[in-house]
Amino acid sequence: MQRMNYQIIVAAGSGSRYGGNMPKQFCDLNGRPLLMTTIERLHKCDSESEIIVVLSLDMTDEWRQMSDEYSFAIKHTIVVGGATRAASVKNAIDHIERSTCGTPGWISIHDAARPVITPKLFKAIVDGLDGYDGALPACKLSDSIRRIETTGSVAVDRSLYRSVQTPQIFHADILIDAYRQPLRPEFTDDASVMEAAGYTNLCLVDGDPHNIKVTNPGDMAVAELYLSLL
């Protein structure tokens, strides 16, 4: 039976830290909504996988209008998100379980606000799956960090920590099983869902400092610069 791979793009968030009247994933990046660039970049990484975009209910019609306005033609499936990031991913996984016509291979989950993903990094993450439950990109920390305690703060060894990025990629059957557990507030990424389900054999792949997540308005200009260098 044919193996099917899936790329989930989580785009249902409000982007409240970014400010403005529109969630950041729909704000202008190089003359069109940022989400379009993210979809294009992931399609370039793997053109054979099915792309699933998770949107909030109130943005689905607006996104379709944007796609028509910009003649955006890359095929993708829209799934309505949930109240949290984990709930949104769960909705996409439920869609995969209902609709798959082949044996699921791997599932990738990526933040919509990371438009500078490269095929090189994506391939490294997929390759990292070999012998592991999943693989995720992570970068070393360059700043000193401190742990907040009730009596103040204390310096910690930054070499013991990593800054985690997306896409995070997992064997489909394992990820589907992990998302059957009750969702918790502390599930901030998919690796935390996996670990809570007992799937702790995760590979950390060297991340890319250019693979930034647009969070503040100034990040948009940085993303444009990094894209111009590709």
trRosetta pair geometry for C-beta under 8 A, 3 or more apart (Angstrom, degrees):
i j d omega theta_ij theta_ji phi_ij phi_ji
1 102 5.5 166 156 -151 94 71
1 103 4.8 108 98 -21 114 103
2 101 7.8 16 63 107 113 82
2 102 3.9 -67 84 -125 82 138
2 103 7.1 174 89 26 36 78
3 102 6.0 -169 -102 143 9 122
3 103 5.1 -42 -102 78 64 92
3 104 7.3 32 -160 152 71 10
3 105 4.1 72 168 -62 113 109
4 49 7.7 111 178 -135 64 65
4 50 6.6 7 -179 -1 108 115
4 100 5.7 -171 57 -146 147 101
4 101 7.3 98 -46 56 146 63
4 102 4.2 129 -26 65 104 115
4 103 7.0 157 15 72 78 37
4 104 5.7 -47 70 -105 88 49
4 105 6.3 -173 72 2 30 90
5 46 6.8 -60 103 152 138 147
5 48 7.0 64 47 101 112 92
5 49 4.0 -65 98 -109 97 105
5 50 7.4 166 90 19 50 71
5 104 7.7 104 -95 -164 35 63
5 105 4.5 -43 -74 61 81 117
5 106 5.2 9 -129 55 100 74
5 107 7.4 -174 -162 -79 62 39
5 108 7.5 37 171 -7 101 98
5 172 7.9 -148 -120 -52 52 122
6 49 5.9 178 -92 -177 15 104
6 50 5.1 -24 -113 65 74 92
6 51 7.9 154 -163 -90 61 21
6 52 6.2 9 -174 -2 107 115
6 96 5.6 -57 -57 -108 171 130
6 104 7.0 -32 -4 -141 113 102
6 106 7.7 -150 38 102 65 49
6 107 4.8 -8 67 -117 101 78
6 108 7.0 -165 99 29 54 69
6 172 7.1 87 24 -103 109 119
7 42 5.3 155 165 169 155 132
7 46 6.8 156 -49 66 130 116
7 49 5.0 94 -18 117 98 131
7 50 7.1 -174 27 87 72 43
7 51 5.0 -22 71 -108 106 66
7 52 6.9 171 85 24 51 70
7 107 7.8 170 -85 -162 26 54
7 108 4.6 -13 -116 66 71 111
7 110 6.7 -3 -174 7 95 118
7 167 7.3 -53 -142 -123 94 149
8 52 4.9 -23 -107 72 66 105
8 54 6.5 25 -173 -20 96 112
8 89 6.2 94 136 -131 154 77
8 92 4.5 100 -126 139 126 159
8 93 7.7 -34 -69 -55 152 68
8 107 6.5 23 -7 179 109 99
8 108 6.7 -176 27 90 68 54
8 109 4.7 -14 70 -108 109 70
8 110 7.1 161 86 23 56 68
9 35 7.5 118 146 -154 140 94
9 38 6.2 126 -144 129 136 122
9 39 6.6 -71 -34 -85 167 76
9 42 6.8 -143 -71 -1 117 162
9 51 6.7 13 -8 -171 113 94
9 52 7.0 178 22 87 71 51
9 53 4.8 -17 65 -111 110 68
9 54 6.8 -170 87 19 54 75
9 76 7.9 -22 25 -156 125 141
9 110 5.4 -27 -107 72 67 94
9 111 7.9 21 -157 132 68 9
9 112 5.2 86 168 -84 99 79
10 13 7.2 52 143 -20 95 101
10 54 5.3 -14 -122 55 50 122
10 81 7.5 90 -152 -109 75 128
10 85 6.0 41 -175 -150 149 89
10 88 5.5 102 -138 109 98 133
10 89 6.3 -36 -86 -67 119 85
10 109 6.5 35 -28 -175 110 93
10 110 7.1 -173 14 84 80 40
10 111 6.0 -39 59 -113 101 45
10 112 6.0 -122 83 -20 49 90
11 23 7.9 124 177 120 75 140
11 25 4.8 -165 -146 140 97 167
11 35 5.6 53 -129 -117 146 127
11 38 8.0 162 -80 75 120 149
11 53 5.6 -11 24 -172 130 91
11 54 5.9 152 37 73 68 61
11 55 5.5 -18 91 -89 100 66
11 59 8.0 -119 129 101 98 145
11 81 7.8 -150 72 -48 51 135
11 112 3.5 86 -91 -63 87 153
12 54 5.0 -57 -30 131 111 92
12 55 5.6 143 -89 -163 76 16
12 56 4.5 123 -156 -54 79 69
12 59 7.7 -178 -127 40 56 128
12 80 7.7 91 -108 -177 130 44
12 81 2.8 -3 -97 -3 166 166
12 82 7.4 82 116 33 162 41
12 85 7.9 166 62 -109 103 52
12 88 4.6 -167 32 -115 141 142
13 23 6.4 146 97 -151 65 130
13 25 7.5 107 57 -10 89 124
13 56 7.9 -158 2 -43 10 113
13 85 6.9 0 -71 -83 108 90
13 112 7.7 -167 29 37 101 118
14 23 5.6 -128 -164 -97 29 106
14 56 7.7 51 -73 -48 68 153
15 18 4.4 -16 163 19 103 124
15 23 4.0 126 17 -154 121 70
15 24 3.8 -174 -151 0 148 90
15 25 6.6 -165 -53 -5 138 77
15 113 7.2 139 -103 -73 113 138
16 19 7.8 46 174 -66 40 39
17 215 5.6 -15 101 178 129 87
17 216 6.7 -66 139 -78 98 68
18 23 7.4 92 49 -162 137 43
18 24 3.9 162 -58 -66 171 116
18 27 7.2 -147 155 -13 143 148
18 214 7.2 38 -102 138 126 89
18 215 6.5 -145 -74 173 82 34
18 216 6.5 -173 -115 -113 58 24
18 217 6.5 115 -166 -59 74 64
19 217 6.6 -39 51 -46 115 109
20 24 7.7 111 49 -81 128 64
20 27 6.5 64 94 -93 163 128
20 217 7.7 121 -34 -85 118 108
22 26 4.9 -105 167 85 115 110
22 27 5.5 147 93 -73 114 77
23 26 5.5 72 69 16 80 102
23 27 7.6 -134 103 -26 39 89
23 56 7.9 137 -28 10 154 128
23 59 7.1 -41 23 -86 130 152
24 27 5.2 -44 -149 11 44 121
24 34 6.7 -9 147 29 70 152
24 113 5.5 35 102 -109 121 122
24 214 5.5 -170 160 113 133 111
24 215 7.5 -99 -48 -119 175 20
24 220 7.9 -146 -160 -72 102 107
25 33 7.2 37 141 174 57 101
25 34 5.4 -119 -154 76 40 111
25 35 4.6 58 166 -63 94 101
25 38 7.4 -41 -147 7 98 145
25 112 4.1 15 -121 124 138 128
25 113 5.5 -99 -78 -69 85 77
26 33 4.7 -34 -150 -138 51 118
26 34 7.0 -87 -52 33 8 86
26 35 6.2 -8 -82 -5 55 118
26 59 7.0 -139 -51 -153 145 129
26 62 7.5 18 -139 123 154 120
26 63 7.4 -110 -102 -92 118 82
26 66 7.0 -128 -146 -73 102 164
27 33 7.0 102 51 -134 18 64
27 34 5.9 20 63 -14 67 113
27 220 6.8 -79 110 -99 124 141
28 31 6.6 16 -163 -95 102 10
28 32 6.9 104 -137 40 66 9
28 33 7.1 -60 -92 -88 38 35
28 34 7.5 72 119 -43 8 79
28 220 7.6 64 86 -172 66 143
29 32 6.9 -43 63 70 66 57
29 33 7.2 20 25 155 89 21
29 34 4.0 82 -7 -94 131 74
29 37 5.6 -79 99 0 132 141
29 115 6.3 119 150 19 167 172
29 214 7.9 -107 -82 -68 129 163
29 220 6.0 -134 -97 -156 85 96
29 223 6.3 -43 -138 103 124 128
29 224 6.4 -163 -161 -74 78 89
29 227 7.9 102 166 -7 111 157
30 37 6.9 93 40 -72 121 136
30 224 5.8 155 -58 -122 88 98
30 227 6.8 -88 -42 90 140 151
32 36 5.3 -36 125 45 120 146
32 37 7.6 140 81 -39 100 90
32 70 5.1 84 -136 -121 129 150
32 72 7.9 148 174 -70 141 116
33 36 5.2 102 75 -8 83 101
33 66 5.5 23 -12 180 142 145
33 70 7.4 -137 17 -10 92 154
34 37 5.8 -58 -165 33 46 109
34 38 6.5 43 145 -19 76 105
34 112 7.4 100 109 149 104 89
34 113 6.8 26 130 -121 144 58
34 115 5.6 -118 -173 -52 89 139
34 214 6.5 -94 -148 35 159 158
34 220 7.5 -103 -83 -124 126 98
34 223 7.7 28 -132 115 114 159
35 38 5.4 -53 -149 36 39 114
35 39 6.3 40 154 -19 70 103
35 53 7.4 76 -178 -145 124 134
35 63 7.5 -43 82 -132 155 111
35 112 5.3 -17 -110 -170 90 114
36 39 5.9 -53 -149 36 31 110
36 40 6.3 31 153 -18 64 108
36 66 7.8 -135 -52 140 116 115
36 67 7.9 161 -94 -102 108 70
36 70 6.5 -55 -93 102 161 153
36 72 5.3 -111 -125 -115 117 138
37 40 5.6 -56 -147 38 33 112
37 41 6.1 33 156 -22 67 106
37 115 4.2 38 104 -158 115 127
37 227 7.0 -43 -166 -111 141 148
38 41 5.8 -54 -145 35 29 110
38 42 6.5 22 158 -12 63 107
38 110 7.2 175 -179 124 113 124
38 112 5.4 154 70 -159 170 54
38 113 7.6 -45 -72 -59 144 10
38 114 6.7 92 -119 74 114 52
38 115 4.6 -92 -68 -102 75 73
38 117 7.4 65 -143 14 70 113
39 42 6.0 -61 -149 40 29 106
39 43 6.2 32 153 -21 66 108
39 51 6.3 88 -146 175 92 155
39 53 6.9 -29 -90 -76 117 125
39 72 7.8 72 72 -179 143 124
39 74 5.4 161 139 83 116 141
39 76 6.1 -74 -143 -50 130 150
40 43 5.6 -55 -146 36 30 113
40 44 6.4 33 153 -21 64 105
40 74 6.2 -168 -87 -34 63 155
41 44 5.6 -53 -153 34 31 114
41 45 6.7 36 147 -24 63 102
41 115 6.1 142 -4 -172 144 58
41 116 7.2 -147 -126 -130 163 10
41 117 4.9 125 136 61 128 87
41 118 7.5 -61 -169 -80 110 32
42 45 5.2 -47 -150 29 39 116
42 46 7.2 -33 170 40 68 80
42 51 6.4 121 105 -111 125 119
42 108 7.7 177 -150 104 119 139
42 110 6.3 -169 -89 39 134 162
42 117 6.3 32 -74 78 71 140
42 122 7.6 143 -130 -100 61 146
42 167 7.6 100 -114 -53 111 138
43 46 7.6 -97 -151 70 25 45
43 47 5.6 49 177 -105 72 70
43 51 6.6 -45 -76 -50 86 143
43 74 5.2 -103 -59 -151 159 137
44 47 7.2 18 -107 -61 19 92
44 119 6.0 -96 129 -58 90 106
45 117 6.4 -37 -52 129 139 112
45 118 7.5 121 -89 137 102 24
45 119 4.8 -179 -114 -101 62 65
45 122 3.8 50 -157 30 129 173
45 123 7.6 -153 -161 -40 88 71
46 49 4.6 36 120 4 119 113
46 108 8.0 136 33 2 141 149
46 122 6.7 -142 -24 151 98 139
46 126 7.9 118 -67 -62 135 148
49 108 7.4 43 155 20 165 117
50 77 6.7 14 169 2 107 118
51 74 7.2 15 40 142 154 107
51 75 7.1 138 42 101 106 63
51 76 4.1 -55 97 -113 108 95
51 77 7.1 163 93 21 56 72
52 76 6.9 166 -95 -172 18 86
52 77 4.9 -26 -112 70 71 101
52 78 7.9 154 -162 -94 62 13
52 79 5.6 17 -180 -3 107 120
52 92 4.9 132 124 -150 139 112
52 95 6.5 152 -140 85 144 139
52 96 7.3 -92 -38 -62 158 94
53 63 7.8 -168 122 170 140 156
53 76 5.1 49 -11 151 109 133
53 77 7.1 170 24 81 70 45
53 78 5.6 -29 72 -105 94 61
53 79 7.2 165 81 26 41 74
53 112 7.6 72 -146 -96 93 116
54 78 8.0 131 -103 -162 23 54
54 79 5.0 -33 -103 77 71 96
54 80 7.5 35 -157 143 71 8
54 81 4.5 91 163 -78 102 94
54 88 4.6 114 153 175 147 105
54 89 7.2 -96 -33 -77 165 40
54 91 6.5 120 -129 76 118 113
54 92 5.2 -81 -68 -56 117 117
55 59 4.9 -126 180 84 110 104
55 60 5.1 139 98 -81 134 71
55 63 5.7 -98 -115 -12 158 153
55 78 5.8 -23 16 -157 119 102
55 79 7.5 141 23 72 69 44
55 80 6.6 -50 74 -112 70 47
55 81 6.2 -148 88 -13 17 103
56 59 4.8 72 61 13 87 106
56 60 7.6 -135 89 -33 44 78
56 80 7.3 37 -165 -156 21 74
56 81 5.5 -47 -82 45 50 115
57 60 6.2 -36 -156 -6 35 114
57 80 5.1 31 -80 -145 78 121
57 81 7.8 -127 -31 45 65 71
58 62 7.7 21 143 1 60 119
59 62 5.2 -67 -153 50 55 113
59 63 5.5 61 148 -31 84 103
60 63 5.8 -54 -148 33 27 111
60 64 6.7 26 154 -17 62 104
60 78 5.8 113 -137 165 102 144
60 80 6.7 -46 -58 -91 135 87
61 64 5.7 -53 -152 35 35 112
61 65 6.5 36 150 -18 65 104
62 65 5.5 -53 -151 36 35 114
62 66 6.4 39 149 -21 66 103
63 66 5.5 -50 -148 35 35 114
63 67 6.4 38 152 -22 65 103
63 78 7.2 150 88 -111 139 135
64 67 5.6 -50 -147 33 33 113
64 68 6.6 33 152 -17 63 103
64 78 7.9 -59 -63 -40 96 159
65 68 5.7 -53 -150 36 33 111
65 69 6.2 35 152 -23 66 107
66 69 5.5 -55 -145 35 31 113
66 70 6.3 1 165 6 67 109
66 72 7.3 12 123 8 77 135
67 70 6.6 -69 -141 51 24 89
67 71 8.0 36 165 -144 55 2
67 72 4.2 -93 -143 56 72 111
68 71 7.4 19 -172 -76 30 42
68 72 8.0 -56 -31 30 20 82
77 95 7.1 172 130 155 137 144
79 91 5.4 162 155 127 119 104
79 92 4.9 152 67 -93 159 69
79 95 5.0 -106 -101 -33 134 154
80 91 6.5 -94 82 168 58 154
81 87 7.1 92 172 102 73 87
81 88 3.5 -9 -146 -116 98 104
81 91 6.1 -178 -127 40 33 146
82 86 7.8 -53 71 87 130 53
82 87 2.6 -103 94 129 144 113
82 88 5.0 -144 29 -60 78 52
82 90 6.6 4 -7 54 147 104
82 91 5.5 168 -35 -29 100 121
83 87 5.3 37 42 44 65 159
84 87 4.6 98 51 7 77 103
84 88 7.0 -134 96 -7 42 86
84 183 6.8 168 64 150 135 138
84 185 7.5 -138 -115 -119 155 54
84 187 7.5 91 135 75 135 101
85 88 5.6 -56 -154 32 32 113
85 89 6.6 29 152 -15 66 103
85 187 7.5 -151 78 114 95 88
85 188 7.1 53 54 -153 141 40
85 189 7.8 -29 119 -92 142 38
86 89 5.8 -53 -149 37 34 109
86 90 6.3 40 150 -23 65 105
86 179 7.9 -178 -176 -128 89 94
86 183 4.7 157 116 -148 131 122
86 184 7.8 26 43 49 171 47
86 187 4.1 46 -70 106 145 130
86 193 6.2 150 -131 -75 114 125
87 90 5.4 -50 -147 34 34 118
87 91 6.6 40 152 -23 64 99
87 183 6.0 171 -68 88 75 178
88 91 5.8 -49 -154 29 33 112
88 92 6.9 30 149 -14 63 102
89 92 5.6 -55 -154 37 37 111
89 93 6.3 37 149 -19 69 105
89 109 5.8 7 -123 -127 123 140
89 179 7.0 -131 116 -111 99 136
89 190 6.4 -166 -162 -88 168 104
89 193 7.8 -139 88 -18 144 163
90 93 5.6 -54 -146 38 33 112
90 94 6.3 38 153 -22 65 103
90 179 5.1 174 -109 -175 82 121
90 183 6.6 -87 -40 -65 146 132
91 94 5.7 -50 -148 33 31 114
91 95 6.7 37 149 -21 62 102
92 95 5.5 -50 -154 31 35 115
92 96 6.7 38 148 -21 65 101
93 96 5.4 -48 -150 32 37 114
93 97 6.5 38 151 -19 66 102
93 107 7.2 39 -103 -159 89 166
93 175 6.9 -139 -115 128 131 100
93 176 5.8 170 -174 -110 118 70
93 179 5.1 84 69 73 166 163
94 97 5.7 -52 -149 35 34 112
94 98 6.4 29 154 -17 65 107
95 98 5.9 -60 -149 38 30 108
95 99 5.9 -7 167 7 67 120
96 99 6.6 -77 -134 50 21 90
96 100 5.6 34 175 -47 66 108
96 104 6.5 63 163 -98 121 134
96 107 7.0 -36 -94 -102 173 129
96 172 7.4 -131 148 -155 144 119
96 176 7.4 -122 89 -91 121 113
97 100 6.8 -31 -122 6 17 110
97 176 6.3 121 -74 -141 111 128
100 103 7.9 82 155 -104 129 8
100 104 5.7 -56 -131 -60 160 92
104 107 6.9 -5 -179 -49 122 98
104 172 3.2 -118 134 117 119 163
104 173 6.5 153 76 -51 111 67
104 176 7.3 104 68 -32 160 133
105 171 7.7 -86 162 -141 44 63
105 172 6.0 87 73 -10 22 121
106 126 6.9 166 59 -128 165 86
106 129 6.2 -77 -100 -102 140 164
106 169 5.4 29 166 179 128 101
106 170 6.5 162 -155 83 84 31
106 171 5.9 -62 -103 -104 74 36
106 172 5.8 -158 -119 -39 17 83
107 169 7.1 175 87 -148 39 61
107 170 5.9 -18 60 62 85 82
107 172 4.8 102 -23 -102 99 77
107 175 5.2 -114 51 60 127 155
107 176 7.8 117 -8 -47 148 81
108 122 7.8 9 -129 -147 155 98
108 125 7.7 90 -119 112 111 135
108 167 4.4 11 -176 176 106 138
108 168 7.3 156 -153 78 59 36
108 169 4.5 -21 -99 -98 79 90
109 166 6.3 -80 107 -147 69 125
109 167 6.2 151 71 -153 36 80
109 168 5.4 -16 58 58 93 86
109 169 7.7 178 17 -81 63 43
109 190 5.0 115 48 -31 148 147
110 114 6.3 -115 179 59 94 118
110 117 6.7 -31 -148 -56 140 157
110 166 4.6 156 -130 139 51 117
110 167 3.9 -43 -79 -87 95 91
110 168 7.9 172 -76 18 52 58
111 114 4.6 82 73 -5 100 106
111 166 4.8 133 -5 44 87 138
111 213 5.6 -5 105 -119 155 111
113 213 5.1 62 104 -166 104 75
113 214 4.4 -125 -177 50 100 85
113 215 7.1 98 143 -65 148 54
114 117 5.9 69 129 -45 102 98
114 165 7.0 117 -124 -170 155 99
114 166 6.0 170 20 68 155 94
114 211 5.8 26 -169 176 117 79
114 212 6.8 -176 -127 92 77 33
114 213 5.1 -41 -74 -94 89 67
114 214 7.5 -171 -77 1 37 75
115 214 7.2 16 5 -18 101 121
115 223 5.6 67 56 -173 110 130
115 227 6.9 -20 118 -73 107 124
116 208 7.8 -136 116 110 103 127
116 210 5.2 -113 138 143 139 89
116 211 5.5 -153 86 -110 95 43
116 212 6.3 39 30 30 132 73
116 223 5.8 -145 -42 -145 113 80
116 226 4.7 1 -123 113 148 130
116 227 5.9 -123 -103 -68 90 75
116 230 7.5 -168 -152 -53 82 128
117 121 6.3 -118 -160 70 70 124
117 122 6.2 70 166 -56 108 104
117 167 6.7 49 -128 -14 146 98
117 211 5.9 56 -91 -129 57 105
118 121 4.9 91 60 10 86 98
118 122 6.8 -151 95 -5 44 90
118 208 6.6 107 22 -67 114 174
118 210 7.7 46 -24 85 120 122
118 211 7.5 -106 4 -78 86 102
118 230 6.8 -166 -102 -125 105 117
119 122 5.4 -58 -141 41 34 114
119 123 6.0 35 161 -22 69 106
120 123 6.1 -56 -149 35 25 109
120 124 6.6 26 153 -20 60 107
120 208 8.0 104 87 -76 103 137
121 124 5.6 -55 -151 33 34 114
121 125 6.6 33 153 -19 66 103
121 137 6.1 11 -175 -89 112 147
121 205 7.7 132 -163 125 73 128
121 207 7.3 39 -144 -151 126 46
121 208 4.8 -78 -81 -22 140 128
121 211 6.3 -171 160 -64 179 141
122 125 5.9 -57 -155 33 32 109
122 126 6.5 29 151 -15 66 106
122 167 6.7 38 -116 38 83 127
123 126 5.7 -54 -146 39 34 110
123 127 6.1 35 154 -19 67 107
124 127 5.7 -54 -145 39 29 112
124 128 6.3 38 151 -29 61 106
124 137 7.6 76 91 -91 114 101
124 205 5.0 141 133 -173 104 136
124 206 7.2 -56 156 53 152 79
125 128 5.4 -52 -152 29 32 118
125 129 7.6 51 148 -35 58 87
125 135 4.8 165 -166 111 67 116
125 136 6.9 32 -136 -108 113 20
125 137 5.9 -66 -80 -47 114 91
125 167 6.3 157 97 83 169 92
125 168 7.7 -138 -164 -127 136 27
125 169 5.0 116 142 15 112 125
125 205 5.2 -140 -92 28 62 159
126 129 5.9 -35 -170 1 40 116
126 135 7.4 -159 -68 58 11 139
126 169 6.0 -48 -85 114 58 167
127 130 6.4 -28 179 -3 51 112
127 135 7.9 125 73 -122 46 179
128 132 6.5 -23 150 36 74 141
128 135 3.2 124 99 -131 115 148
128 169 7.8 119 66 63 99 112
128 203 4.1 -167 172 106 105 139
128 205 4.5 -106 -55 -65 155 116
129 132 5.9 -127 -154 62 33 92
129 134 6.8 -22 -114 -134 82 28
129 135 5.1 -103 -64 -7 59 118
129 169 6.2 -75 -66 112 116 109
129 170 7.6 155 -118 -129 110 23
129 171 6.6 132 -166 -55 119 81
129 203 7.2 -143 -79 29 25 134
131 203 7.8 85 81 -60 85 129
132 135 5.9 98 84 -63 140 83
132 201 5.3 -159 -146 136 67 90
132 202 6.1 89 179 -132 121 22
132 203 4.1 -122 -43 -26 172 105
133 170 6.5 -5 146 -144 71 94
133 171 6.5 -96 -162 21 49 107
133 174 5.3 -146 -159 155 93 163
133 194 6.3 150 126 -175 129 132
133 199 4.3 176 180 -179 161 107
133 200 7.5 86 24 50 144 20
133 201 4.6 112 -6 70 101 87
133 202 6.0 -54 63 -75 97 63
134 168 6.5 32 165 170 124 92
134 169 6.3 175 -159 94 81 45
134 170 3.6 -27 -101 -100 113 83
134 171 6.9 -121 -74 7 69 68
134 174 7.2 -143 -48 95 96 132
134 175 7.2 92 -83 -70 126 100
134 190 7.7 -137 -175 118 161 108
134 191 6.8 -162 97 -104 138 78
134 194 5.9 -99 11 -102 144 170
134 199 7.1 72 -3 139 109 122
134 202 5.1 -17 69 -121 87 88
134 203 7.2 -156 101 27 42 77
135 168 7.4 -175 92 -156 43 60
135 169 5.5 -9 59 62 86 92
135 170 7.8 177 21 -78 55 50
135 202 6.9 163 -91 -170 31 70
135 203 4.2 -21 -107 68 86 105
135 204 7.8 179 -155 -78 67 13
135 205 5.5 50 175 -25 108 115
136 164 6.0 9 142 -156 128 103
136 165 7.3 168 171 65 86 60
136 166 7.5 -44 -147 -105 96 48
136 167 7.9 -130 -127 117 68 43
136 168 4.1 -7 -103 -117 104 91
136 169 7.4 171 -78 22 57 60
136 189 7.9 85 -138 146 153 137
136 190 8.0 174 -86 69 129 95
136 191 5.5 -56 -23 -63 157 129
136 202 6.5 1 11 175 104 118
136 203 7.5 151 22 81 57 58
136 204 6.5 -30 72 -113 77 56
136 205 6.8 -173 90 24 25 90
137 164 7.4 127 88 -160 55 55
137 165 4.4 -32 88 61 106 110
137 166 7.4 156 41 -112 103 3
137 167 7.6 69 4 56 110 48
137 168 7.8 -128 17 -82 68 62
137 204 7.8 84 -145 -166 17 62
137 205 5.0 -49 -96 79 61 96
137 206 7.1 -12 -146 106 82 26
137 207 3.6 106 160 -98 99 81
137 208 6.8 -27 -175 5 146 72
137 211 6.8 18 112 73 154 160
138 162 3.8 41 164 153 124 134
138 163 6.4 154 -162 73 72 41
138 164 4.9 -29 -102 -100 93 59
138 165 6.7 -173 -87 12 37 80
138 204 4.7 -39 29 -157 128 107
138 205 7.2 123 19 60 72 47
138 206 7.6 -73 66 -124 58 24
138 207 5.1 -165 61 -26 8 116
139 162 6.4 144 64 -167 33 83
139 163 4.8 -24 61 61 91 99
139 165 6.8 60 -13 -26 99 114
139 206 7.5 64 -99 -169 56 60
139 207 4.0 -80 -51 64 82 121
139 208 7.6 -90 -76 44 115 14
139 209 6.0 108 -128 -79 149 69
140 158 7.9 84 180 141 80 100
140 159 7.6 -7 -147 -124 106 55
140 162 6.5 -51 -90 -116 37 76
140 163 7.8 -5 87 17 9 90
141 145 6.2 -22 159 -28 158 123
141 158 4.4 -113 78 -175 124 115
141 161 5.7 15 -12 90 134 101
141 162 7.1 -151 -30 -117 86 28
141 163 6.0 117 -81 -28 79 102
143 158 7.4 -179 87 -116 47 152
144 155 6.8 -35 178 -137 112 103
144 158 6.3 -124 -128 -40 40 134
145 155 7.8 119 86 -150 46 59
145 156 5.8 -39 94 57 93 99
145 158 5.2 122 16 -93 103 97
145 161 6.6 -41 43 51 156 155
146 153 4.3 48 153 163 126 122
146 154 6.3 156 -161 73 85 27
146 155 5.6 -50 -104 -93 81 45
146 156 6.7 143 -126 6 28 86
147 153 6.4 162 78 -158 40 75
147 154 5.4 -21 57 60 92 84
147 156 5.1 71 -23 -36 107 127
148 153 5.3 -37 -103 -100 49 92
149 152 6.1 6 65 62 92 48
149 153 6.3 156 19 -101 79 32
149 154 6.0 31 -6 -5 127 104
156 160 7.2 -89 157 51 102 118
156 161 7.4 66 116 -24 122 129
157 160 4.9 69 93 -2 101 109
157 161 7.9 153 99 -5 61 91
158 161 5.7 -71 -156 43 50 106
162 204 6.4 93 60 -155 175 142
162 207 7.9 137 178 -1 110 122
163 207 7.3 -97 87 46 83 157
164 168 7.9 16 173 -74 111 118
164 189 6.3 -122 116 11 138 173
164 191 6.9 -107 -160 23 153 145
164 207 7.8 172 -143 -61 30 145
165 207 4.6 123 11 -136 130 134
165 208 7.4 -72 44 42 174 68
165 211 5.3 60 -164 109 153 125
165 213 7.6 -171 -133 -40 81 103
166 189 7.4 -159 -70 -143 103 116
168 189 6.4 108 -15 168 154 111
168 190 4.8 -179 87 57 138 116
168 191 5.8 -121 -149 -43 151 91
170 174 5.8 -117 166 80 108 105
170 175 4.0 118 97 -59 133 115
170 178 7.8 -51 161 17 162 140
170 190 6.8 -130 -17 141 132 128
170 194 6.5 -164 -109 -85 146 137
170 199 7.9 68 -148 133 127 149
171 174 4.6 64 75 15 98 112
171 175 6.8 173 79 -11 47 89
172 175 5.9 -62 -144 40 30 106
172 176 6.0 31 160 -21 68 108
173 176 5.8 -53 -146 36 29 113
173 177 6.5 29 155 -18 62 107
174 177 5.8 -57 -152 36 31 111
174 178 6.4 33 151 -23 65 105
174 194 7.2 40 141 -132 106 106
174 199 5.5 114 177 -114 118 153
175 178 5.5 -52 -147 33 34 114
175 179 6.4 26 157 -14 66 107
175 190 7.0 -1 -137 -178 113 123
175 193 8.0 59 -149 101 74 121
175 194 6.9 -48 -106 -86 67 102
176 179 6.1 -63 -151 40 28 105
176 180 7.2 42 147 -36 60 97
177 180 5.7 -43 -163 8 39 118
177 197 6.7 143 118 171 84 146
178 181 6.6 -44 -179 10 45 109
178 193 5.1 104 146 136 118 93
178 194 4.9 -42 -123 -102 161 53
178 196 7.5 106 -163 66 97 81
178 197 3.8 -153 -127 18 76 158
178 199 5.8 -73 -79 16 123 131
179 193 6.3 18 -83 168 69 139
180 197 7.9 92 49 -119 79 133
181 193 7.6 170 55 -166 114 83
181 196 6.4 -157 95 115 158 109
181 197 5.3 -158 -15 -90 138 96
183 187 5.9 -89 -162 26 80 148
183 193 7.8 -27 -121 -113 76 109
184 187 5.2 116 64 -20 74 98
184 196 6.9 -174 20 -128 132 166
186 192 6.5 -131 130 168 82 142
187 192 5.1 180 -130 99 55 115
187 193 5.0 52 -142 -70 120 84
187 196 7.2 -70 -87 0 100 146
188 192 6.0 65 40 11 66 152
189 192 5.5 104 59 5 68 100
189 193 7.7 -125 107 -2 43 89
190 193 5.3 -47 -154 32 47 116
190 194 6.4 50 148 -21 70 101
191 194 5.5 -52 -150 35 35 114
191 195 6.3 35 154 -20 67 105
191 202 5.8 72 -141 -138 107 165
192 195 5.8 -50 -143 36 33 112
192 196 6.4 35 156 -21 63 106
193 196 6.0 -58 -151 35 29 111
193 197 6.6 18 154 -11 62 111
194 197 5.9 -70 -155 41 30 105
194 199 4.2 -74 -179 78 90 111
194 200 7.5 157 127 -77 93 36
194 202 6.6 111 101 -71 142 123
195 198 7.7 84 -176 -45 31 9
195 199 6.8 -94 -78 71 30 60
195 200 5.3 64 -126 -97 77 77
195 202 7.4 -57 -68 -16 93 134
199 202 7.5 85 133 -55 82 92
207 211 6.2 -115 178 49 94 131
208 211 4.1 90 74 -15 99 108
209 212 7.7 14 161 -60 50 85
210 226 4.5 154 -161 -149 104 132
210 229 7.7 -112 -132 68 147 129
212 219 6.2 -153 138 -159 130 108
212 222 6.2 -4 51 113 164 123
212 223 6.2 -129 69 -81 114 84
212 226 7.0 155 14 -4 110 159
213 219 7.6 -21 104 -177 43 154
214 219 4.3 164 -134 113 62 123
214 220 5.7 58 -141 -77 127 63
214 223 5.6 -34 -73 -36 110 143
215 219 5.6 90 36 -14 60 158
216 219 5.2 112 59 -12 66 103
217 220 6.2 -40 -171 8 47 112
218 221 6.0 -50 -166 32 52 108
218 222 6.7 50 141 -17 73 105
219 222 5.3 -56 -151 38 44 115
219 223 6.2 47 151 -23 73 102
220 223 5.7 -51 -150 34 32 112
220 224 6.5 35 150 -20 63 103
221 224 5.6 -50 -149 33 34 115
221 225 6.5 37 151 -20 64 103
222 225 5.6 -53 -153 34 33 113
222 226 6.4 30 152 -16 66 105
223 226 5.8 -55 -146 38 33 108
223 227 6.2 33 155 -20 66 106
224 227 5.8 -55 -147 37 29 111
224 228 6.5 33 153 -24 62 105
225 228 5.7 -56 -154 30 31 113
225 229 7.0 27 151 -19 62 105
226 229 5.8 -59 -157 31 36 112
226 230 7.3 49 147 -36 64 95
227 230 5.8 -39 -159 7 42 117
